[in-house]
Amino acid sequence: MSTLKVKFNNEIKPVLAKDLNIQNPMLIPSIEKVVISVGAGDSAKDAKVIQNMADTISLIAGQKAIITNANKSVAGFKVREGFPVGIKVTLRGASMYNFLTKLISVALPRVKDFRGLPKNGFDGRGSYNFGLQEQLMFPEVEYDKIIKTHGMNIAIVTTAKNDKDAFRLLELIGIPFVRGHK
């Protein structure tokens, strides 16, 4: 079992119950899933680059990523139906906790001039989104095997009913937010 899951069950849950004044343990907010996604952009024209991006995201997530295709044609974006437009992977359970541990303790500290993640990434329903500029901060990624550097969006979906509760949950888990006011 992941050390973050053990920490969540043994240390964070009681603190959350006290802080949020929750008597029913089933109502304590928890992390439901983590979604890592990458938009293909101009790289969508080259199948080799798309596959390299999918392999990189699979390596980072520890789970096979899928290539998403366009549902309909959009002439303004030069996209046809069935055209690859991005890559995504959804993590739940142990793989989710392993990824979050790696993100918090290894990847984010390797970002140059890192001051913390912005607090304005909450969506109003308890989910948090943030973007990373490149994938090279993860230790599994070998620079020589990368065809093109790309960023990624990470969405942390919680069972919290509002942003305040979700913020407290993520703060206790160890997500490094920017210091100071919102």
N, C-alpha and C positions, 0 to 999 in steps of 0.2 A: 504494500500500500504506500502511496506517495506521502512524503513527509508533510507536504502542504495540506493534504486531506486530513491527516492525523491532527495537525495543528488546528485546522478549521473545526474539526469535531470536538477536540479537547479544550482549546483555548478561545477561539474566536466566537463560537456559538454562544457560550455563556455570557461573554462580554456584550455581544449583540442583543441578546435577550434582555439584559439589564439596561443597556443604553436606549433601546427602542421600546422598552416597557412591554415586552411580549411574554405572555404566560404560556401559550401553546407552542411547544417546540417545533411543530410542523409549519408554523407561520414565520419562523426565522428565515430571513433572506439567505439565499445561497447562489452559487454560480451554476447556471443551467448548461451553458455551452460557450465555446469560443469559436468564432468563425474567422478564418484568415482568408482574405481575398486579394486578388491582383487584377487590375484592368489591363488588358493586353495593349490597347492603344494602337500605335503604328506597327508594333511588333506582330500584330494579328496576321499580317500578310505572309509571314515566314513561319512555316510549320516547325522548322528546326528550333527557332527561338521560343515559340510557344511551348514545345515539348521540354526544352531546357528550363523554362520558367516553372512548369508543372513539376519537373523533377526536383528543382530547388525547393519549392514550397513543400513537397512531399518529404524531403530530407529534413527541413526545419520542423515540420509538424509531427513527424514520426508516423504519418498515416498517408495513404495515397490521395493525392489531390485530383480533382476532376476538372476538365476543361469545359467551360460553359459556352454555349452557342447562342447566337442571336435568335430571338423568337420571331422577329419580323424584319423586313428590309427597311433601312432608313437611308435615303439617298443623300441627305445632308451630311451624314457621317461616313458615307461610302461603305455601308455595311449591308450585306445581303443576308437573307434568312439562312440559318444554319452555319453562318460564319463564326469562327471562334472569337469571342470578345473578352474572355477572362478565365481566371483559374480560381477555384475556391476549395477549402477543406473545412469541415465542421468537426470539432473535437468535443467529446463528452467523456465523462468518467475519468479513469486513470490517465489517459493520454492528455486530457485537458489540464489536469493538475500538473503533470510532468512538463507540459509546454509552459504553463504559467510560472513554474519554478525556474525553468531555464530562462524565460523572458526577464523575470525580476532580478535573479541573482547573477546571470551571465551576460545576456545580450544588452540590456539597457545600460549597465555600467560601462560597456565598451563603446558607447556612442560618444563621439567627441563633443565637448562643451555641453553635456547633457545637464539640464537644470530641472528636469521633471516633466511629467506628462501634463498637458493642459486640463484644467478642471471643467472646461466648457464642452466636453465631448459627450455629455449625457443627453439622452433623447426625450426625457420627460416621463418615460415609463420604466426607468431603472436599468437601461442598457447603456454601456459605455463604448464609444468608438474612438480610435486614434489611428494615426498613420505613421509609418516608418519610412524614411527616405530611401533606404537601401537594405539589401538582405545580407550584407557582408558582416554584420555585427554578430551573427549567429556562428558558433564555433564549427558546426558541421559543414558550412559552405566553404568550398575551396575556390579561391579567386581565379585560378587558372582554368577551371571548368565552367566558368560563367561566360556566356556569350554576350549578354547585355545586363547591366545592373538595372534593378527595378525596385520600386517601393512596394508597400503592401498596406492594406487596411486590416486592423484587428478589431473585431467586435466582441465584447464580453457581455453576454446576455445573462442577467440575474433574475431571480424570482422576486426581487424587491418591487414594491408597488409605486415607489417614487424615487427621485434622484437623490434625495437626502439619505435615505436608507441604503441605496446602492453605493453612494460615495463612502459611507461609513464602513460597509462591508469590504469594499476594495481597498480602503485605507488600512483596515486591520489585516487584510491578506498580505499587504506589503507593496501594493502598486505605488510607485514613487510619483506623487503629484507635485506640481510646482508649489513652492512655499509662498505664503502670503495670502491675500484676499482673492476672491473669485474673479 
